Amino acid sequence: MTVGEIIREGLDIHKPQLSDNEKLDLVKKSMESVDLILITYTNIHMNFLEVSVKELL
């Protein structure tokens, strides 16, 4: 299980009223805040991370 999946499951339990897009935004923001998603990655790598985060929905 990835960190993003753990965050998403927590949101599903504690914030079920949020939309999928709101949950995705929170997952991305939380991962960015601890440098798990780095803006300096190459576009190819960043696209992979974006797809990985979106797949959590």
Secondary structure, 3 states (H helix, E strand, C coil): CCHHHHHHHHHHHHCCCCCHHHHHHHHHHHHHHCCCCCCCCCHHHHHHHHHHHHCCC
